[in-house]
Amino acid sequence: MDRSVTPVWEKNLFLGAWQLGEGEQVAVTEPATGEVISHLMTATPADVDRAATFAQATQQQWMNVPFDQKAEILRKAAALLKERAEEINGWNTRECGSIAPKAAFELQSTYEQAQMAAALPMQANGKIFPSTTPGKRNYWTRVPLGTVGVIAPWNFPILLAMRSVFPALAMGNCVILKPDLKSAICGGALMAQILEDAGLPAGVFHVLPGGPEVGEALVEHPLVKMISFTGSTAVGRKIGETCGRMLKKVALELGGNNAQIVLGDADLDIASSCGAWGSFLHQGQICMQTGRHLVHQDVAHEYIERLAARARNLVCGDPHQEQVHLGPLINDTQARRVEDLINRSLEMGARLVAGGKRNGSFFEATVIADVTPDMPVFAEEVFGPVAPVMVFNSDADACSLVNQSPYGLAAAIHSGSTERALKIAGQLKVGMIHINDQTVNNEFQVPFGGMGSSGNSGRFGGPANIEEFTTSQWVSVMAEGIQYPF
């Protein structure tokens, strides 16, 4: 981060191109130290209207760009992600509290998303259906929606924004991105620079950092034809209600309280490793975090001991200054919330096995045993480095415990018998299940999404992107017109 040069985002917004902003300039604070590391120009609802109007004027031209040229721009964007890895990962570490391996993983995943999206424009985009009328042809095709609004979170700000931005652009849409203010440089401004330098035409992509009022303006704007939202279930419900009233397409990827089931025949070394990774990666601030460890009574004691030993070995500290396993939570407010969930659960009879201490925004990797379904650490999405363990007696009991949660994002099952695990998987009401693995899985070519309170069945990834970021159109053709009785 070169402090001798004023970054373009301090005074400007990317409204299809960099323009002087008229909103408020806010400080960008490093979670680990509280230091102000930059400033950021924020958008206003008026900027949403400016962006939507510009996008509408540009979209038809962008839609008509040949597929190979769209693909070339996306491949160039992918190459620039790699070329600027040091800068992007540095901002991810300082702005979001990411440890270096997490930042590198996120950037690599975003690169893969760009490469995948570059292949989309060349795919077949329709079908020909037969007709009962002789000589008639029925063409059914996928066409762009127009302008897509993307509202992204702060925890994986680059990946969770660009997994919608890249395919939406590939399918001929314009995009307005509203990154979270806590991650708007790495997850917004740097991505605007990437796409601009890759040759994306002016007006096709916009970045509008801001608070709830900017998000509301984006959701409610009549020229924005789809909203892709990743964030909390509470906010997602409000967005879904607005889009439903406006008959606007919406993809909601929401919260999760994901379970890892450990059966009596599981390999406990592997299961405890997966459990630690699933619960403690990025301080547990992941929608796919392993929030509930359901362990068969025959192996519960041994599993808890192994999981606790792994937790005690994890070093917590400032990822910008030292090599650590856990960085800070995004802010003190979130750290205090995690502390409160733990304390209330301990008061109800849970047992602290490892960790449990908070130091400002830093929180130790924590293992809690003797958990019951009514305890806050079991019932709520913690979004912190906490592994609550509950014991079950039978496969049916484990399935019931998983399905009693309103969330349905991800689950993991550990067993020496894949057939037994597959049978359990068939009974779980979740969108993604991983056998002998952990819950935090993402592959760019596989459709991703949840059920229940974890989403509205929107899917991201691979061929699902074609349907997600387009709508269908039927065109019938007759060589000669028909004479009807009227």
C-alpha angles and dihedrals in degrees: 000000000000106000092187091072121061107232115239092237094063092077104009141068125211100238095165085307132019110288134169107270125229098196131086125300111227133189121252108219127200108233094214097055109012088237119148103239100174145342128246135205110229129210130239131213087260088060089055089058092047091050094046092049092048091047093051090052091050103039100082091053092048091047090056095052106115115260095244091056092050089050092050092055091051092047089051089051089052091051092049090053088060094043092052097040095121093054095043095046091047091057092045089055097046100034098040105024093244119161113234097257091051091050091048091048091050093050092048090050090050090050089053090050090054092050091048092049091050088062095052101077092061095054122106106270104194152007139240115233126199121248135216088221114082113244095014121127123200116205116191114188142168113243132183119270094222113240121013122201115212120196110189134190131232102241099073095008099167101042097039091050100043096044084072100030097054099049092040089056091044091056092054102264129130115233136214111195122199107191121193112265090236091063106020097125101054093028097042123007096044090048090052089054091048095053094041091052090045089063103258107162118252114268097027096095129033132181118204114177112195150117132275094297091061091047091049091050090051094049093046099043111114093215091059104085101186138024122208107192130182115183145073124353092234093057091039091058091055092048091048091051092052094046091047091053090049093043087237123154113249136184114198122192103180143168130315142200097197124195132215112202115205112193125203093257095051125123098250096200090058094038093051091046091051090045093053093047093046094049103036106034109118089000090295091292095136129106088227093051116140096250098167128040110199109191130181113248093240093064102023098105094049093044092051092050093050093046091048091050090054091048093051090054094058116102119217121204150101107322092201093059104033145014107268139156097223127036126191126299111252092267144342092266092062092044091053090049091055090048091052093051090052095046093049090050092049089051088055092055107276118141124231109224103169138003119350098152126122126201108184106297093346120096130185122238102267134203120192125188135189089046122168129198094254094058118105094235089058102037100042135059100254100191091198138091096283129131112193113193124205127179125229133187107209142018090253090052091052092050091049092052092051095047096047089075116090087222121087110177111117142347138181129209125198119198141136087232116066090190091057090047092049090051090054091045090058090060098050120098097216133113099232130031126183121195116212089356137083133268100251099084129143129165119177094222097051123078110250129203149101145244135235115006089355094073150320095265093274111151132206126196142050118000092350088074092067092060095036097057100038140051128219130254130192118209119180122195131202121184088212129022124254123242107224126198093254 
